[in-house]
């Protein structure tokens, strides 16, 4: 019997085209023994929710640098819930102003990370989120 | 976790299907029940394998093929397509980066397509241990075509040939000379050979090298070889190396494709349909199915025997014998025999 691996979808919603951060996180989670599905640039909320469903992930990690997080993130969470993925934990990383963080957390985001975040901290938070 | 309803899967519930695949992948207790409920409905889907070196364009080609078939009425209706894309698991961390979906963005938003990425989890044949079981679940769920993309394969990852009805081997220009083409292994299993990146220089040469290989011997069609019995079936362990002369031969076509812009995809798709028709008309479809199920059975027997043996082994026995091997007091084969005898 195999142990259950943590499956993570890393997605870049919206129109910014820089995915270095997403790749760094994807690599760090891979090295922490997780199965990471990276879907590439310019995803719509529908595409992300559908990919999360097909891949049956435990966690969705969103990388956003464009400033559109207040519009995109709630929309993605709504879509996830609408298709029955109520237990999937949503993480957000990128350029997110401090003042926007409380409202994102309130709308169901598990954690928000800015530049310079230690990847080990993200790994630990994911373990925490999935196992509780 | 709530139990998964096989009936919901039959009715097209994508979440139930996804949960079922997870259960199968992790060997959860309910996976047997799900497979048992779906098994009677299987045997309908066309299993199409895509293999080739890392970076040869397999995912991009899958994207194009699926897109093409979704616009066709090849099966009398627009086929529902499932895609299983396998990528390697890190031997060090046990983690994996599954990136095949990146190339399949054209397919998102199409409810007639279901894509699932899979980590190889230590299996070496180019697939994961549970890929065949995935095919069973997806077949039972009513998909008309199941496209299975292997990990980037080198020369020996030939397991796909015993799972898929039709195997496409993807080559690219500049992969080596005609000696590479006559080596044993992956090229032998192709029912259809593709030279991808045909817009690059050297594509014609690559196609010619493959042509020469085919003219010198055979490629593909290993189902014509009499099945070896008793743990010996499969394309790589044939008891009788001569094909059964009473069975018809499929001559593998070679197709130049540029997967990034779709050139050659229509022709490739027609070969896929031709091959299916050939298998059905000649009865080789049934032979292939029985080979595949026999192989599944063998793998399961090996698995169960191993598990049973592990269960019956007393604590510490294994470690004691292992130490004797490490200190060179026993040969590995002697140690293995003694461990197996201990529980009998």
HADDOCK unambig.tbl for C-alpha pairs under 7 A between the chains (distance, minus, plus):
assign (segid A and resid 1 and name CA) (segid B and resid 26 and name CA) 6.90 0.50 0.50
assign (segid A and resid 1 and name CA) (segid B and resid 27 and name CA) 5.70 0.50 0.50
assign (segid A and resid 2 and name CA) (segid B and resid 26 and name CA) 5.45 0.50 0.50
assign (segid A and resid 2 and name CA) (segid B and resid 27 and name CA) 6.54 0.50 0.50
assign (segid A and resid 3 and name CA) (segid B and resid 26 and name CA) 6.78 0.50 0.50
assign (segid A and resid 4 and name CA) (segid B and resid 26 and name CA) 6.02 0.50 0.50
assign (segid A and resid 30 and name CA) (segid B and resid 95 and name CA) 4.47 0.50 0.50
assign (segid A and resid 30 and name CA) (segid B and resid 96 and name CA) 5.20 0.50 0.50
assign (segid A and resid 30 and name CA) (segid B and resid 97 and name CA) 6.06 0.50 0.50
assign (segid A and resid 31 and name CA) (segid B and resid 93 and name CA) 5.36 0.50 0.50
assign (segid A and resid 31 and name CA) (segid B and resid 95 and name CA) 5.94 0.50 0.50
assign (segid A and resid 32 and name CA) (segid B and resid 93 and name CA) 6.21 0.50 0.50
assign (segid A and resid 32 and name CA) (segid B and resid 95 and name CA) 6.53 0.50 0.50
assign (segid A and resid 33 and name CA) (segid B and resid 93 and name CA) 4.83 0.50 0.50
assign (segid A and resid 33 and name CA) (segid B and resid 94 and name CA) 4.75 0.50 0.50
assign (segid A and resid 33 and name CA) (segid B and resid 95 and name CA) 3.60 0.50 0.50
assign (segid A and resid 34 and name CA) (segid B and resid 95 and name CA) 4.44 0.50 0.50
assign (segid A and resid 34 and name CA) (segid B and resid 96 and name CA) 6.40 0.50 0.50
assign (segid A and resid 35 and name CA) (segid B and resid 95 and name CA) 5.15 0.50 0.50
assign (segid A and resid 35 and name CA) (segid B and resid 96 and name CA) 4.64 0.50 0.50
assign (segid A and resid 35 and name CA) (segid B and resid 97 and name CA) 6.08 0.50 0.50
assign (segid A and resid 36 and name CA) (segid B and resid 96 and name CA) 5.98 0.50 0.50
assign (segid A and resid 36 and name CA) (segid B and resid 97 and name CA) 4.83 0.50 0.50
assign (segid A and resid 36 and name CA) (segid B and resid 98 and name CA) 5.82 0.50 0.50
assign (segid A and resid 37 and name CA) (segid B and resid 97 and name CA) 5.99 0.50 0.50
assign (segid A and resid 37 and name CA) (segid B and resid 98 and name CA) 4.62 0.50 0.50
assign (segid A and resid 37 and name CA) (segid B and resid 99 and name CA) 5.95 0.50 0.50
assign (segid A and resid 38 and name CA) (segid B and resid 98 and name CA) 6.31 0.50 0.50
assign (segid A and resid 38 and name CA) (segid B and resid 99 and name CA) 5.29 0.50 0.50
assign (segid A and resid 38 and name CA) (segid B and resid 102 and name CA) 6.92 0.50 0.50
assign (segid A and resid 39 and name CA) (segid B and resid 99 and name CA) 6.64 0.50 0.50
assign (segid A and resid 39 and name CA) (segid B and resid 101 and name CA) 5.57 0.50 0.50
assign (segid A and resid 39 and name CA) (segid B and resid 102 and name CA) 4.72 0.50 0.50
assign (segid A and resid 40 and name CA) (segid B and resid 102 and name CA) 5.06 0.50 0.50
assign (segid A and resid 47 and name CA) (segid B and resid 108 and name CA) 6.18 0.50 0.50
assign (segid A and resid 47 and name CA) (segid B and resid 109 and name CA) 6.69 0.50 0.50
assign (segid A and resid 53 and name CA) (segid B and resid 15 and name CA) 6.19 0.50 0.50
assign (segid A and resid 53 and name CA) (segid B and resid 18 and name CA) 6.76 0.50 0.50
assign (segid A and resid 54 and name CA) (segid B and resid 18 and name CA) 5.56 0.50 0.50
assign (segid A and resid 54 and name CA) (segid B and resid 114 and name CA) 6.63 0.50 0.50
assign (segid A and resid 54 and name CA) (segid B and resid 115 and name CA) 6.29 0.50 0.50
assign (segid A and resid 54 and name CA) (segid B and resid 116 and name CA) 5.89 0.50 0.50
assign (segid A and resid 55 and name CA) (segid B and resid 18 and name CA) 6.73 0.50 0.50
assign (segid A and resid 55 and name CA) (segid B and resid 116 and name CA) 5.47 0.50 0.50
assign (segid A and resid 55 and name CA) (segid B and resid 117 and name CA) 6.57 0.50 0.50
assign (segid A and resid 56 and name CA) (segid B and resid 18 and name CA) 5.81 0.50 0.50
assign (segid A and resid 56 and name CA) (segid B and resid 19 and name CA) 6.48 0.50 0.50
